[in-house]
Amino acid sequence: MSEELLRSGVQVGTELAKAECALNKSDQFTKLYKAFQNCVEAKYWLQLLNDTGHLTEFEFNDTLKDCAELGKHLAIIVKSFKPG
């Protein structure tokens, strides 16, 4: 589970980096949406790790707060994206 959390968390940054050099607006949107999806997935793995006792309450709350904040920003970006 922790490997899946690491993978999805890293993919958020990877997709954001790829979005910076996208060939067109459609490609950029796809990469931003993938970043959002990976953020949602990371929140799932955090919850599962917490539910199974693999995280301290502090680790869970602190990381979930950051992940949720990033997810809100990505959701706003994706929902307001206007392909050129």
Beta strands, then each sheet from edge to edge (+ up, - down):
end
